């Protein structure tokens, strides 16, 4: 049962990662320094983007643990 839940969590984390990568586009801020002519481009993502990635990472770690966890043998007295 642990292994099935672990596989589900790993699949869910990977699908969430792929979905978020396709949906969210960063805010692009371009700054031009008029003295040197150098343009600086900054990318910024919304807070929900980072929260989804953190949640997805935690699900991936827990799922991996559940897949590779050893089952304890029960001893009946």
The first five atom37 places (N, CA, C, CB, O) and aatype in JSON, in Angstrom:
{
  "aatype": [20, 20, 20, 20, 20, 20, 20, 20, 20, 20, 20, 20, 20, 20, 20, 20, 20, 20, 20, 20, 20, 20, 20, 20, 20, 20, 20, 20, 20, 20, 20, 20, 20, 20, 20, 20, 20, 20, 20, 20, 20, 20, 20, 20, 20, 20, 20, 20, 20, 20, 20, 20, 20, 20, 20, 20, 20, 20, 20, 20, 20, 20, 20, 20, 20, 20, 20, 20, 20, 20, 20, 20, 20, 20, 20, 20, 20],
  "atom_mask": [
    [1, 1, 1, 1, 1],
    [1, 1, 1, 1, 1],
    [1, 1, 1, 1, 1],
    [1, 1, 1, 1, 1],
    [1, 1, 1, 1, 1],
    [1, 1, 1, 1, 1],
    [1, 1, 1, 1, 1],
    [1, 1, 1, 1, 1],
    [1, 1, 1, 1, 1],
    [1, 1, 1, 1, 1],
    [1, 1, 1, 1, 1],
    [1, 1, 1, 1, 1],
    [1, 1, 1, 1, 1],
    [1, 1, 1, 1, 1],
    [1, 1, 1, 1, 1],
    [1, 1, 1, 1, 1],
    [1, 1, 1, 1, 1],
    [1, 1, 1, 1, 1],
    [1, 1, 1, 1, 1],
    [1, 1, 1, 1, 1],
    [1, 1, 1, 1, 1],
    [1, 1, 1, 1, 1],
    [1, 1, 1, 1, 1],
    [1, 1, 1, 1, 1],
    [1, 1, 1, 1, 1],
    [1, 1, 1, 1, 1],
    [1, 1, 1, 1, 1],
    [1, 1, 1, 1, 1],
    [1, 1, 1, 1, 1],
    [1, 1, 1, 1, 1],
    [1, 1, 1, 1, 1],
    [1, 1, 1, 1, 1],
    [1, 1, 1, 1, 1],
    [1, 1, 1, 1, 1],
    [1, 1, 1, 1, 1],
    [1, 1, 1, 1, 1],
    [1, 1, 1, 1, 1],
    [1, 1, 1, 1, 1],
    [1, 1, 1, 1, 1],
    [1, 1, 1, 1, 1],
    [1, 1, 1, 1, 1],
    [1, 1, 1, 1, 1],
    [1, 1, 1, 1, 1],
    [1, 1, 1, 1, 1],
    [1, 1, 1, 1, 1],
    [1, 1, 1, 1, 1],
    [1, 1, 1, 1, 1],
    [1, 1, 1, 1, 1],
    [1, 1, 1, 1, 1],
    [1, 1, 1, 1, 1],
    [1, 1, 1, 1, 1],
    [1, 1, 1, 1, 1],
    [1, 1, 1, 1, 1],
    [1, 1, 1, 1, 1],
    [1, 1, 1, 1, 1],
    [1, 1, 1, 1, 1],
    [1, 1, 1, 1, 1],
    [1, 1, 1, 1, 1],
    [1, 1, 1, 1, 1],
    [1, 1, 1, 1, 1],
    [1, 1, 1, 1, 1],
    [1, 1, 1, 1, 1],
    [1, 1, 1, 1, 1],
    [1, 1, 1, 1, 1],
    [1, 1, 1, 1, 1],
    [1, 1, 1, 1, 1],
    [1, 1, 1, 1, 1],
    [1, 1, 1, 1, 1],
    [1, 1, 1, 1, 1],
    [1, 1, 1, 1, 1],
    [1, 1, 1, 1, 1],
    [1, 1, 1, 1, 1],
    [1, 1, 1, 1, 1],
    [1, 1, 1, 1, 1],
    [1, 1, 1, 1, 1],
    [1, 1, 1, 1, 1],
    [1, 1, 1, 1, 1]
  ],
  "atom_positions": [
    [[0.83, -1.19, 0.0], [0.0, 0.0, 0.0], [0.87, 1.26, 0.0], [-0.94, 0.0, 1.21], [0.58, 2.23, -0.69]],
    [[1.96, 1.21, 0.79], [2.86, 2.36, 0.82], [3.45, 2.63, -0.56], [3.99, 2.12, 1.83], [3.56, 3.78, -0.98]],
    [[3.81, 1.57, -1.24], [4.43, 1.72, -2.56], [3.46, 2.34, -3.56], [4.9, 0.35, -3.07], [3.86, 3.17, -4.37]],
    [[2.19, 1.96, -3.51], [1.19, 2.52, -4.42], [0.99, 4.01, -4.16], [-0.15, 1.76, -4.28], [0.89, 4.8, -5.1]],
    [[0.92, 4.4, -2.89], [0.78, 5.81, -2.55], [2.01, 6.58, -2.97], [0.53, 5.98, -1.04], [1.9, 7.71, -3.46]],
    [[3.18, 5.99, -2.8], [4.43, 6.63, -3.21], [4.49, 6.86, -4.71], [5.61, 5.8, -2.77], [4.92, 7.92, -5.16]],
    [[4.07, 5.87, -5.48], [4.06, 6.02, -6.94], [3.07, 7.1, -7.35], [3.7, 4.67, -7.63], [3.35, 7.89, -8.26]],
    [[1.92, 7.14, -6.7], [0.94, 8.19, -6.98], [1.51, 9.57, -6.68], [-0.34, 7.96, -6.17], [1.33, 10.49, -7.48]],
    [[2.19, 9.73, -5.55], [2.76, 11.04, -5.2], [3.85, 11.46, -6.17], [3.32, 11.0, -3.77], [3.95, 12.64, -6.52]],
    [[4.67, 10.52, -6.61], [5.72, 10.84, -7.58], [5.1, 11.28, -8.91], [6.66, 9.63, -7.8], [5.53, 12.27, -9.5]],
    [[4.1, 10.55, -9.37], [3.43, 10.91, -10.63], [2.76, 12.28, -10.51], [2.39, 9.84, -11.02], [2.82, 13.09, -11.43]],
    [[2.12, 12.52, -9.38], [1.45, 13.8, -9.16], [2.46, 14.95, -9.15], [0.68, 13.78, -7.84], [2.2, 16.0, -9.73]],
    [[3.6, 14.75, -8.51], [4.63, 15.8, -8.46], [5.18, 16.09, -9.86], [5.78, 15.39, -7.52], [5.37, 17.26, -10.21]],
    [[5.43, 15.07, -10.64], [5.96, 15.28, -11.99], [4.94, 15.97, -12.9], [6.39, 13.95, -12.61], [5.29, 16.87, -13.66]],
    [[3.68, 15.55, -12.82], [2.65, 16.2, -13.63], [2.42, 17.65, -13.22], [1.34, 15.42, -13.54], [2.2, 18.51, -14.07]],
    [[2.48, 17.93, -11.93], [2.35, 19.3, -11.45], [3.51, 20.15, -11.97], [2.3, 19.34, -9.92], [3.31, 21.29, -12.39]],
    [[4.71, 19.61, -11.93], [5.88, 20.33, -12.42], [5.74, 20.68, -13.9], [7.15, 19.49, -12.19], [5.98, 21.81, -14.31]],
    [[5.33, 19.69, -14.7], [5.18, 19.93, -16.13], [4.08, 20.94, -16.42], [4.89, 18.63, -16.85], [4.23, 21.77, -17.32]],
    [[2.99, 20.88, -15.68], [1.89, 21.82, -15.88], [2.3, 23.24, -15.53], [0.68, 21.41, -15.05], [1.99, 24.18, -16.26]],
    [[2.99, 23.39, -14.42], [3.4, 24.72, -13.98], [4.4, 25.32, -14.97], [4.01, 24.66, -12.57], [4.35, 26.52, -15.25]],
    [[5.31, 24.51, -15.48], [6.29, 25.02, -16.45], [5.61, 25.55, -17.7], [7.28, 23.93, -16.82], [6.09, 26.5, -18.31]],
    [[4.49, 24.94, -18.1], [3.81, 25.38, -19.31], [2.9, 26.58, -19.05], [3.0, 24.25, -19.88], [2.76, 27.44, -19.93]],
    [[2.29, 26.66, -17.88], [1.29, 27.71, -17.61], [1.93, 29.05, -17.26], [0.37, 27.27, -16.48], [1.58, 30.08, -17.84]],
    [[2.86, 29.05, -16.32], [3.39, 30.31, -15.81], [4.48, 30.86, -16.71], [3.94, 30.12, -14.41], [5.4, 30.15, -17.12]],
    [[4.36, 32.13, -17.03], [5.41, 32.85, -17.75], [5.93, 33.94, -16.82], [4.87, 33.45, -19.11], [5.16, 34.56, -16.1]],
    [[7.21, 34.17, -16.84], [7.77, 35.16, -15.92], [7.44, 36.59, -16.35], [9.27, 34.98, -15.81], [7.17, 36.87, -17.51]],
    [[7.48, 37.48, -15.36], [7.4, 38.9, -15.65], [8.78, 39.32, -16.12], [6.93, 39.73, -14.4], [9.78, 39.06, -15.45]],
    [[8.85, 39.97, -17.26], [10.14, 40.38, -17.8], [10.29, 41.88, -17.61], [10.28, 39.99, -19.31], [9.42, 42.66, -18.03]],
    [[11.39, 42.29, -16.99], [11.69, 43.71, -16.77], [13.01, 44.0, -17.48], [11.76, 44.06, -15.24], [14.04, 43.41, -17.18]],
    [[12.95, 44.93, -18.43], [14.15, 45.31, -19.17], [14.57, 46.71, -18.72], [13.91, 45.28, -20.71], [13.77, 47.64, -18.69]],
    [[15.84, 46.84, -18.36], [16.38, 48.12, -17.93], [17.56, 48.47, -18.82], [16.81, 48.07, -16.43], [18.48, 47.67, -18.99]],
    [[17.53, 49.67, -19.4], [18.59, 50.11, -20.29], [19.4, 51.21, -19.6], [18.02, 50.62, -21.64], [18.85, 52.23, -19.18]],
    [[20.7, 50.99, -19.48], [21.61, 52.0, -18.94], [22.03, 52.89, -20.11], [22.86, 51.34, -18.22], [22.72, 52.44, -21.02]],
    [[21.61, 54.16, -20.09], [21.85, 55.04, -21.22], [23.32, 55.43, -21.36], [21.0, 56.28, -21.09], [23.75, 55.8, -22.46]],
    [[24.1, 55.36, -20.29], [25.52, 55.73, -20.39], [26.32, 54.66, -21.12], [26.1, 55.96, -18.98], [27.15, 54.98, -21.97]],
    [[26.08, 53.39, -20.78], [26.88, 52.32, -21.37], [26.16, 51.6, -22.51], [27.26, 51.32, -20.31], [26.8, 50.93, -23.32]],
    [[24.85, 51.74, -22.58], [24.09, 51.04, -23.61], [23.83, 49.58, -23.28], [24.81, 51.13, -24.91], [23.43, 48.81, -24.16]],
    [[24.06, 49.2, -22.04], [23.86, 47.8, -21.62], [22.41, 47.62, -21.16], [24.86, 47.41, -20.47], [21.9, 48.4, -20.36]],
    [[21.77, 46.58, -21.69], [20.4, 46.28, -21.28], [20.42, 45.1, -20.31], [19.5, 45.96, -22.51], [20.99, 44.05, -20.6]],
    [[19.78, 45.28, -19.17], [19.67, 44.22, -18.16], [18.25, 43.67, -18.22], [20.01, 44.76, -16.72], [17.28, 44.43, -18.18]],
    [[18.14, 42.36, -18.31], [16.83, 41.7, -18.36], [16.67, 40.89, -17.08], [16.69, 40.79, -19.63], [17.51, 40.05, -16.75]],
    [[15.58, 41.15, -16.35], [15.28, 40.42, -15.11], [14.0, 39.64, -15.28], [15.17, 41.4, -13.91], [13.03, 40.13, -15.85]],
    [[14.0, 38.41, -14.79], [12.82, 37.57, -14.84], [12.3, 37.39, -13.42], [13.13, 36.19, -15.5], [13.08, 37.12, -12.51]],
    [[11.02, 37.55, -13.24], [10.42, 37.4, -11.93], [9.18, 36.53, -12.05], [10.07, 38.78, -11.31], [8.35, 36.73, -12.94]],
    [[9.04, 35.57, -11.15], [7.89, 34.68, -11.14], [7.0, 35.04, -9.96], [8.33, 33.2, -11.07], [7.49, 35.54, -8.95]],
    [[5.69, 34.79, -10.07], [4.79, 35.06, -8.94], [5.05, 34.1, -7.79], [3.32, 34.96, -9.4], [5.67, 33.05, -7.96]],
    [[4.56, 34.47, -6.63], [4.79, 33.67, -5.42], [4.17, 32.29, -5.53], [4.23, 34.39, -4.2], [4.75, 31.32, -5.04]],
    [[3.01, 32.18, -6.15], [2.36, 30.88, -6.29], [3.23, 29.9, -7.07], [1.0, 31.03, -6.97], [3.19, 28.69, -6.82]],
    [[4.0, 30.4, -8.0], [4.93, 29.56, -8.78], [5.9, 28.85, -7.85], [5.71, 30.42, -9.8], [6.1, 27.64, -7.96]],
    [[6.49, 29.59, -6.93], [7.47, 29.0, -6.01], [6.79, 28.09, -4.99], [8.26, 30.1, -5.29], [7.37, 27.08, -4.58]],
    [[5.58, 28.43, -4.57], [4.86, 27.57, -3.63], [4.51, 26.23, -4.27], [3.59, 28.26, -3.14], [4.63, 25.19, -3.63]],
    [[4.09, 26.25, -5.55], [3.8, 25.0, -6.23], [5.05, 24.15, -6.4], [3.18, 25.28, -7.59], [5.0, 22.93, -6.24]],
    [[6.17, 24.77, -6.71], [7.4, 24.01, -6.86], [7.86, 23.42, -5.53], [8.5, 24.89, -7.45], [8.34, 22.29, -5.49]],
    [[7.72, 24.18, -4.45], [8.1, 23.66, -3.13], [7.2, 22.48, -2.76], [8.0, 24.78, -2.06], [7.69, 21.46, -2.28]],
    [[5.91, 22.63, -2.97], [4.96, 21.56, -2.67], [5.25, 20.32, -3.52], [3.52, 22.03, -2.91], [5.22, 19.2, -3.02]],
    [[5.54, 20.54, -4.79], [5.84, 19.43, -5.68], [7.13, 18.72, -5.26], [5.96, 19.93, -7.13], [7.21, 17.49, -5.35]],
    [[8.13, 19.47, -4.82], [9.38, 18.87, -4.34], [9.16, 18.02, -3.09], [10.4, 19.95, -4.04], [9.74, 16.94, -2.97]],
    [[8.34, 18.51, -2.18], [8.05, 17.76, -0.96], [7.3, 16.47, -1.3], [7.22, 18.61, 0.02], [7.6, 15.41, -0.74]],
    [[6.33, 16.55, -2.23], [5.61, 15.34, -2.65], [6.56, 14.34, -3.3], [4.48, 15.7, -3.63], [6.42, 13.13, -3.09]],
    [[7.51, 14.82, -4.07], [8.47, 13.93, -4.72], [9.35, 13.22, -3.7], [9.34, 14.72, -5.7], [9.61, 12.02, -3.83]],
    [[9.8, 13.93, -2.69], [10.64, 13.34, -1.65], [9.86, 12.31, -0.83], [11.21, 14.44, -0.72], [10.35, 11.21, -0.58]],
    [[8.64, 12.66, -0.42], [7.83, 11.73, 0.37], [7.46, 10.5, -0.45], [6.55, 12.43, 0.89], [7.49, 9.37, 0.05]],
    [[7.13, 10.71, -1.71], [6.79, 9.59, -2.59], [7.97, 8.65, -2.78], [6.32, 10.09, -3.92], [7.8, 7.43, -2.76]],
    [[9.16, 9.21, -2.98], [10.36, 8.38, -3.13], [10.63, 7.59, -1.86], [11.57, 9.26, -3.48], [11.02, 6.42, -1.92]],
    [[10.44, 8.23, -0.7], [10.63, 7.53, 0.56], [9.65, 6.35, 0.68], [10.46, 8.49, 1.74], [10.03, 5.25, 1.07]],
    [[8.39, 6.61, 0.33], [7.39, 5.54, 0.46], [7.64, 4.39, -0.51], [6.01, 6.11, 0.23], [7.34, 3.24, -0.19]],
    [[8.18, 4.68, -1.68], [8.45, 3.62, -2.65], [9.6, 2.74, -2.16], [8.78, 4.21, -4.04], [9.55, 1.52, -2.29]],
    [[10.64, 3.36, -1.62], [11.83, 2.6, -1.24], [11.88, 2.19, 0.22], [13.04, 3.4, -1.56], [12.86, 1.59, 0.66]],
    [[10.84, 2.5, 1.0], [10.82, 2.12, 2.42], [10.66, 0.61, 2.55], [9.67, 2.86, 3.17], [9.88, -0.02, 1.83]],
    [[11.4, 0.05, 3.46], [11.31, -1.4, 3.72], [10.08, -1.68, 4.57], [12.6, -1.92, 4.43], [9.78, -0.94, 5.51]],
    [[9.4, -2.73, 4.24], [8.24, -3.14, 5.02], [8.72, -3.9, 6.25], [7.27, -4.02, 4.17], [9.59, -4.75, 6.16]],
    [[8.15, -3.58, 7.38], [8.5, -4.27, 8.62], [7.71, -5.57, 8.7], [8.23, -3.37, 9.86], [6.51, -5.6, 8.45]],
    [[8.4, -6.62, 9.06], [7.74, -7.91, 9.24], [7.14, -7.97, 10.63], [8.72, -9.09, 9.01], [7.79, -7.63, 11.62]],
    [[5.89, -8.42, 10.68], [5.23, -8.51, 11.97], [5.51, -9.88, 12.59], [3.71, -8.28, 11.82], [5.42, -10.91, 11.92]],
    [[5.84, -9.86, 13.87], [6.1, -11.11, 14.6], [4.93, -11.34, 15.53], [7.47, -11.05, 15.4], [4.63, -10.51, 16.39]],
    [[4.27, -12.48, 15.36], [3.15, -12.82, 16.22], [3.64, -13.71, 17.35], [2.02, -13.53, 15.42], [4.31, -14.71, 17.11]],
    [[3.32, -13.35, 18.57], [3.74, -14.13, 19.73], [2.67, -15.1, 20.13], [4.08, -13.24, 20.9], [2.85, -15.85, 21.09]]
  ]
}
